[in-house]
Amino acid sequence: MGELRIRSALVTGANRGIGLGFVQHLLALPNPPEVVFAACRDPKGQRAQELQKLASKHRNLVIVPLEVTDPASIKAAAASVGEHLKGSGLNLLINNAGIAKINSLDTETQKDMSEVYTTNTAAPLLLSQAFLPLLKKAAQERPGSGLSCSKAAIVNISSIAGSIKEMYLWEAAQCASYRCSKAALNMLTRCQSLGYREHGIFCVTLHPGWVQTDMGTAGGHTPPLTVDASIGGMMKVLSSLSEKDTGSFLDWEGNVVPW
């Protein structure tokens, strides 16, 4: 199994949980990226303290202010990253930022449905559009090589909760808005894999497992998986994927998740 070798990566929702875990693992690679962009809503706030500490120790970590539900903020973040890269491309975009509302089917509201969909589905679409020129540039820097995460890739962090076949943990948490948003994100990934193939951009959607994060424990249960184990698994998966896997829905161990 190869090692992920990239010059640059951007992670959204990078101040805690899975996003922070990705930043930590990218920085700890034997050949870390020249620059890791950690995007979060409030880089100077209380919730970003761990990220600030990391940035003080790693010169290749750049914290980027980003509100994923605000198109103007997305545009500004893309411009800032482009400026920082000074003409080179962005190899890896990890659309990780997400929210959930712990509602039953009977208590779901239009407001919650819209809010969850905007963050979990519309934001990855808009972010991928905004960073597409930089992803294309990264793909052009490695002409001839097949699609892979080491060349240019969009990784959408989804959930098995978005699997229409599985309906995972329905009894424990109905969360219809979250499930619908992730099912839609899975379709977005399929669309991106077809639309961006000609540009040399790999696209995949990953289920990180049920992880011990603020979101994972919100329903009052203790998830079985640590952030470290989940990210370690996903990093191995990302390093092993090739052109045939673009558009796939996989879990943190590389198993195919049914749509």
SEMI-630915 format. One record per residue (C-alpha): residue number from 1; x negated, z, y. Coordinates in pm, 1 decimal, always signed. Example, Ala and Ser with C-alpha at 12.3 -4.5 7.8 and 13.67 -1.06 7.14 Angstrom:
nr 1 X -1230.0 Z +780.0 Y -450.0 .
nr 2 X -1367.0 Z +714.0 Y -106.0 .
# end
This chain:
nr 1 X +0.0 Z +0.0 Y +0.0 .
nr 2 X -138.3 Z -100.6 Y +337.7 .
nr 3 X -168.1 Z +111.6 Y +645.5 .
nr 4 X +31.3 Z +47.1 Y +959.8 .
nr 5 X -212.1 Z -114.4 Y +1204.9 .
nr 6 X -66.9 Z -166.6 Y +1550.2 .
nr 7 X -195.3 Z -169.6 Y +1904.7 .
nr 8 X +122.8 Z -34.4 Y +2061.8 .
nr 9 X +452.0 Z +135.8 Y +1976.4 .
nr 10 X +750.6 Z +273.3 Y +2165.4 .
nr 11 X +981.1 Z +546.0 Y +2034.3 .
nr 12 X +1310.8 Z +638.8 Y +2201.3 .
nr 13 X +1450.5 Z +992.8 Y +2187.7 .
nr 14 X +1090.4 Z +1105.9 Y +2149.6 .
nr 15 X +1114.2 Z +1461.2 Y +2285.9 .
nr 16 X +1240.4 Z +1626.0 Y +1964.3 .
nr 17 X +1340.0 Z +1582.6 Y +1602.6 .
nr 18 X +1273.8 Z +1249.6 Y +1433.9 .
nr 19 X +1154.1 Z +1081.0 Y +1754.7 .
nr 20 X +889.7 Z +1346.4 Y +1819.0 .
nr 21 X +793.4 Z +1328.6 Y +1451.1 .
nr 22 X +731.1 Z +954.2 Y +1480.4 .
nr 23 X +511.0 Z +1008.4 Y +1786.4 .
nr 24 X +307.7 Z +1276.1 Y +1605.1 .
nr 25 X +260.0 Z +1060.1 Y +1293.8 .
nr 26 X +164.3 Z +750.5 Y +1494.1 .
nr 27 X -98.9 Z +950.9 Y +1684.2 .
nr 28 X -231.7 Z +1093.9 Y +1355.1 .
nr 29 X -288.1 Z +755.1 Y +1186.1 .
nr 30 X -649.9 Z +689.5 Y +1074.2 .
nr 31 X -641.0 Z +394.7 Y +1315.8 .
nr 32 X -388.3 Z +511.2 Y +1576.8 .
nr 33 X -232.9 Z +267.6 Y +1825.3 .
nr 34 X -415.7 Z +211.5 Y +2151.8 .
nr 35 X -98.7 Z +331.7 Y +2320.3 .
nr 36 X +213.0 Z +515.0 Y +2202.1 .
nr 37 X +502.6 Z +515.0 Y +2449.5 .
nr 38 X +726.0 Z +820.3 Y +2405.6 .
nr 39 X +1055.2 Z +760.4 Y +2582.7 .
nr 40 X +1299.3 Z +1038.6 Y +2665.4 .
nr 41 X +1566.8 Z +1127.1 Y +2919.5 .
nr 42 X +1389.8 Z +1413.0 Y +3099.2 .
nr 43 X +1009.9 Z +1400.7 Y +3043.8 .
nr 44 X +945.7 Z +1706.5 Y +3262.8 .
nr 45 X +1231.3 Z +1917.7 Y +3130.7 .
nr 46 X +1240.4 Z +2215.2 Y +2895.9 .
nr 47 X +1326.4 Z +2000.6 Y +2593.2 .
nr 48 X +1016.2 Z +1784.1 Y +2638.9 .
nr 49 X +758.4 Z +2066.6 Y +2639.2 .
nr 50 X +620.7 Z +1974.3 Y +2295.3 .
nr 51 X +580.9 Z +1615.5 Y +2410.0 .
nr 52 X +403.5 Z +1726.2 Y +2726.8 .
nr 53 X +159.2 Z +1933.0 Y +2517.2 .
nr 54 X +88.6 Z +1631.5 Y +2296.4 .
nr 55 X +27.1 Z +1411.7 Y +2601.4 .
nr 56 X -229.6 Z +1659.5 Y +2734.5 .
nr 57 X -427.6 Z +1619.3 Y +2410.4 .
nr 58 X -387.9 Z +1244.6 Y +2351.0 .
nr 59 X -493.8 Z +996.8 Y +2616.5 .
nr 60 X -317.3 Z +716.3 Y +2427.7 .
nr 61 X +24.2 Z +885.7 Y +2461.7 .
nr 62 X +229.6 Z +769.4 Y +2760.1 .
nr 63 X +561.5 Z +941.6 Y +2834.0 .
nr 64 X +826.5 Z +704.7 Y +2971.5 .
nr 65 X +1146.9 Z +824.7 Y +3143.4 .
nr 66 X +1443.6 Z +655.5 Y +2976.4 .
nr 67 X +1817.8 Z +713.1 Y +2973.7 .
nr 68 X +1929.1 Z +479.7 Y +2694.7 .
nr 69 X +2289.9 Z +462.8 Y +2819.7 .
nr 70 X +2179.4 Z +332.6 Y +3163.1 .
nr 71 X +2091.4 Z -40.9 Y +3176.6 .
nr 72 X +1893.3 Z +11.6 Y +3500.0 .
nr 73 X +1683.0 Z +282.2 Y +3331.0 .
nr 74 X +1619.1 Z +52.0 Y +3032.2 .
nr 75 X +1507.5 Z -227.0 Y +3265.4 .
nr 76 X +1276.1 Z +9.4 Y +3456.3 .
nr 77 X +1124.1 Z +140.7 Y +3130.8 .
nr 78 X +1055.7 Z -214.2 Y +3005.4 .
nr 79 X +889.4 Z -303.2 Y +3337.0 .
nr 80 X +675.7 Z +13.7 Y +3326.1 .
nr 81 X +566.2 Z -49.3 Y +2966.1 .
nr 82 X +488.1 Z -414.2 Y +3043.7 .
nr 83 X +274.1 Z -307.4 Y +3337.5 .
nr 84 X +86.4 Z -57.4 Y +3123.7 .
nr 85 X +19.3 Z -313.0 Y +2849.6 .
nr 86 X -147.6 Z -544.6 Y +3104.6 .
nr 87 X -54.3 Z -872.3 Y +2941.6 .
nr 88 X -57.9 Z -771.6 Y +2575.3 .
nr 89 X +255.0 Z -733.4 Y +2362.4 .
nr 90 X +447.1 Z -442.6 Y +2211.5 .
nr 91 X +413.8 Z -430.9 Y +1831.1 .
nr 92 X +674.4 Z -174.0 Y +1738.6 .
nr 93 X +1003.6 Z -67.8 Y +1898.0 .
nr 94 X +1165.0 Z +229.8 Y +1723.6 .
nr 95 X +1524.9 Z +272.5 Y +1839.9 .
nr 96 X +1567.2 Z +635.4 Y +1740.3 .
nr 97 X +1773.7 Z +798.2 Y +2017.5 .
nr 98 X +2116.4 Z +890.7 Y +1886.3 .
nr 99 X +2402.5 Z +1137.0 Y +1917.6 .
nr 100 X +2684.3 Z +1266.1 Y +1697.8 .
nr 101 X +3016.2 Z +1436.2 Y +1766.7 .
nr 102 X +3126.7 Z +1675.0 Y +1492.7 .
nr 103 X +3492.7 Z +1572.3 Y +1503.6 .
nr 104 X +3750.3 Z +1535.7 Y +1229.5 .
nr 105 X +3941.2 Z +1210.6 Y +1201.7 .
nr 106 X +4237.1 Z +1380.2 Y +1374.5 .
nr 107 X +4033.3 Z +1510.6 Y +1668.6 .
nr 108 X +3831.7 Z +1195.3 Y +1747.6 .
nr 109 X +3891.9 Z +1073.5 Y +2103.1 .
nr 110 X +3838.4 Z +747.8 Y +2284.6 .
nr 111 X +3587.1 Z +922.1 Y +2512.7 .
nr 112 X +3375.9 Z +1051.2 Y +2221.8 .
nr 113 X +3399.9 Z +720.7 Y +2035.3 .
nr 114 X +3280.6 Z +529.5 Y +2343.6 .
nr 115 X +2999.5 Z +774.5 Y +2418.2 .
nr 116 X +2865.4 Z +771.2 Y +2061.7 .
nr 117 X +2891.9 Z +392.5 Y +2034.5 .
nr 118 X +2716.4 Z +343.3 Y +2371.2 .
nr 119 X +2417.4 Z +555.2 Y +2263.8 .
nr 120 X +2393.6 Z +461.6 Y +1896.2 .
nr 121 X +2483.0 Z +91.0 Y +1900.2 .
nr 122 X +2489.9 Z -62.8 Y +2248.7 .
nr 123 X +2163.7 Z +104.5 Y +2357.6 .
nr 124 X +1955.5 Z -40.9 Y +2067.9 .
nr 125 X +2097.0 Z -384.7 Y +2155.1 .
nr 126 X +2005.1 Z -351.9 Y +2524.5 .
nr 127 X +1663.7 Z -200.4 Y +2449.6 .
nr 128 X +1578.2 Z -480.6 Y +2208.6 .
nr 129 X +1682.9 Z -737.7 Y +2469.4 .
nr 130 X +1475.1 Z -568.1 Y +2739.4 .
nr 131 X +1162.5 Z -541.6 Y +2524.5 .
nr 132 X +1203.4 Z -881.7 Y +2358.1 .
nr 133 X +947.1 Z -1057.7 Y +2584.9 .
nr 134 X +684.3 Z -794.8 Y +2492.7 .
nr 135 X +772.6 Z -814.2 Y +2120.7 .
nr 136 X +748.0 Z -1194.6 Y +2134.0 .
nr 137 X +408.8 Z -1163.1 Y +2299.3 .
nr 138 X +288.1 Z -931.4 Y +2021.7 .
nr 139 X +405.3 Z -1182.6 Y +1759.2 .
nr 140 X +223.3 Z -1465.1 Y +1941.3 .
nr 141 X -97.9 Z -1259.6 Y +1935.2 .
nr 142 X -94.2 Z -1283.7 Y +1553.3 .
nr 143 X +7.2 Z -1644.7 Y +1482.6 .
nr 144 X +38.9 Z -1756.7 Y +1124.0 .
nr 145 X +81.4 Z -1413.3 Y +967.8 .
nr 146 X +421.4 Z -1342.0 Y +809.8 .
nr 147 X +675.4 Z -1102.8 Y +956.4 .
nr 148 X +572.8 Z -736.0 Y +933.3 .
nr 149 X +579.3 Z -406.1 Y +1121.0 .
nr 150 X +211.1 Z -451.1 Y +1204.2 .
nr 151 X +286.7 Z -774.5 Y +1390.8 .
nr 152 X +610.1 Z -725.9 Y +1587.8 .
nr 153 X +910.5 Z -523.6 Y +1475.4 .
nr 154 X +1234.5 Z -356.2 Y +1576.1 .
nr 155 X +1314.5 Z -46.8 Y +1368.9 .
nr 156 X +1667.2 Z +85.6 Y +1414.7 .
nr 157 X +1715.5 Z +441.9 Y +1291.4 .
nr 158 X +2053.4 Z +441.7 Y +1120.5 .
nr 159 X +2210.7 Z +671.0 Y +860.4 .
nr 160 X +2362.5 Z +656.2 Y +514.8 .
nr 161 X +2670.3 Z +789.1 Y +698.9 .
nr 162 X +2708.4 Z +429.1 Y +818.6 .
nr 163 X +2731.7 Z +300.1 Y +460.6 .
nr 164 X +3091.6 Z +187.4 Y +404.9 .
nr 165 X +3036.7 Z +199.8 Y +27.3 .
nr 166 X +2886.4 Z +548.8 Y +9.8 .
nr 167 X +3091.1 Z +748.3 Y +266.7 .
nr 168 X +2819.1 Z +1012.1 Y +232.9 .
nr 169 X +2923.2 Z +1379.0 Y +285.0 .
nr 170 X +3275.3 Z +1285.4 Y +396.2 .
nr 171 X +3414.9 Z +1624.9 Y +290.3 .
nr 172 X +3143.8 Z +1810.9 Y +482.9 .
nr 173 X +3161.7 Z +1610.8 Y +806.9 .
nr 174 X +3405.6 Z +1330.3 Y +880.4 .
nr 175 X +3241.9 Z +1228.5 Y +1211.1 .
nr 176 X +3421.3 Z +892.8 Y +1226.2 .
nr 177 X +3266.4 Z +795.7 Y +1561.1 .
nr 178 X +2914.1 Z +852.4 Y +1427.3 .
nr 179 X +2984.2 Z +666.3 Y +1101.9 .
nr 180 X +3137.2 Z +369.7 Y +1285.8 .
nr 181 X +2847.4 Z +352.9 Y +1533.6 .
nr 182 X +2589.2 Z +345.8 Y +1253.6 .
nr 183 X +2782.1 Z +86.1 Y +1050.3 .
nr 184 X +2782.8 Z -127.6 Y +1367.7 .
nr 185 X +2409.4 Z -62.7 Y +1417.3 .
nr 186 X +2347.5 Z -190.3 Y +1063.3 .
nr 187 X +2528.2 Z -513.7 Y +1151.5 .
nr 188 X +2328.0 Z -537.9 Y +1474.9 .
nr 189 X +2006.9 Z -518.1 Y +1270.6 .
nr 190 X +2126.4 Z -803.0 Y +1047.6 .
nr 191 X +2207.1 Z -1010.3 Y +1356.8 .
nr 192 X +1867.0 Z -933.2 Y +1511.0 .
nr 193 X +1686.7 Z -1024.0 Y +1187.7 .
nr 194 X +1847.6 Z -1370.1 Y +1200.9 .
nr 195 X +1821.2 Z -1418.1 Y +1577.0 .
nr 196 X +1461.3 Z -1299.6 Y +1618.5 .
nr 197 X +1304.3 Z -1442.2 Y +1299.5 .
nr 198 X +1202.9 Z -1760.1 Y +1484.5 .
nr 199 X +1011.5 Z -1543.1 Y +1734.1 .
nr 200 X +812.8 Z -1373.9 Y +1454.8 .
nr 201 X +990.4 Z -1037.9 Y +1493.6 .
nr 202 X +1069.4 Z -825.4 Y +1187.8 .
nr 203 X +1388.7 Z -612.8 Y +1196.3 .
nr 204 X +1490.6 Z -325.7 Y +969.5 .
nr 205 X +1733.3 Z -34.5 Y +969.5 .
nr 206 X +1625.9 Z +296.3 Y +813.8 .
nr 207 X +1813.2 Z +599.9 Y +685.9 .
nr 208 X +1572.1 Z +891.9 Y +750.2 .
nr 209 X +1746.1 Z +1122.9 Y +502.7 .
nr 210 X +1942.2 Z +1434.5 Y +592.0 .
nr 211 X +1676.9 Z +1599.3 Y +808.4 .
nr 212 X +1624.1 Z +1949.4 Y +950.2 .
nr 213 X +1681.0 Z +1859.9 Y +1316.7 .
nr 214 X +1922.6 Z +1987.3 Y +1582.6 .
nr 215 X +2158.1 Z +1702.9 Y +1490.3 .
nr 216 X +2110.2 Z +1750.8 Y +1115.8 .
nr 217 X +2205.0 Z +2118.7 Y +1130.3 .
nr 218 X +2490.1 Z +2077.2 Y +1381.1 .
nr 219 X +2757.8 Z +2102.7 Y +1112.6 .
nr 220 X +2633.1 Z +2445.3 Y +1002.9 .
nr 221 X +2454.7 Z +2321.7 Y +687.0 .
nr 222 X +2081.2 Z +2326.5 Y +609.1 .
nr 223 X +1951.9 Z +1975.6 Y +537.0 .
nr 224 X +1711.8 Z +1933.9 Y +241.6 .
nr 225 X +1443.3 Z +1733.0 Y +421.0 .
nr 226 X +1180.7 Z +1837.1 Y +677.5 .
nr 227 X +1101.5 Z +1609.1 Y +970.9 .
nr 228 X +744.4 Z +1575.5 Y +842.3 .
nr 229 X +854.3 Z +1460.7 Y +494.9 .
nr 230 X +1106.1 Z +1214.8 Y +638.7 .
nr 231 X +863.0 Z +1057.6 Y +886.6 .
nr 232 X +580.7 Z +1049.7 Y +631.5 .
nr 233 X +808.9 Z +858.6 Y +396.4 .
nr 234 X +930.5 Z +616.4 Y +663.2 .
nr 235 X +574.8 Z +545.6 Y +781.2 .
nr 236 X +479.0 Z +451.0 Y +423.3 .
nr 237 X +786.7 Z +229.6 Y +396.8 .
nr 238 X +714.2 Z +55.0 Y +727.7 .
nr 239 X +355.6 Z -17.7 Y +621.9 .
nr 240 X +470.5 Z -176.0 Y +294.0 .
nr 241 X +746.4 Z -408.1 Y +421.8 .
nr 242 X +703.2 Z -785.2 Y +435.8 .
nr 243 X +899.0 Z -1092.0 Y +547.5 .
nr 244 X +1144.0 Z -1073.1 Y +254.8 .
nr 245 X +1260.3 Z -729.0 Y +376.8 .
nr 246 X +1368.8 Z -828.5 Y +727.5 .
nr 247 X +1731.9 Z -734.6 Y +789.7 .
nr 248 X +1730.1 Z -468.5 Y +515.3 .
nr 249 X +1896.5 Z -125.1 Y +514.0 .
nr 250 X +1653.1 Z +113.9 Y +344.6 .
nr 251 X +1609.7 Z +489.2 Y +312.2 .
nr 252 X +1301.8 Z +699.8 Y +391.5 .
nr 253 X +1165.0 Z +634.0 Y +40.5 .
nr 254 X +1216.1 Z +259.0 Y +56.0 .
nr 255 X +1530.3 Z +245.1 Y -158.5 .
nr 256 X +1799.9 Z -6.5 Y -63.7 .
nr 257 X +2106.8 Z +163.8 Y +87.8 .
nr 258 X +2437.1 Z -16.7 Y +18.6 .
nr 259 X +2618.1 Z -153.8 Y +323.5 .
# end
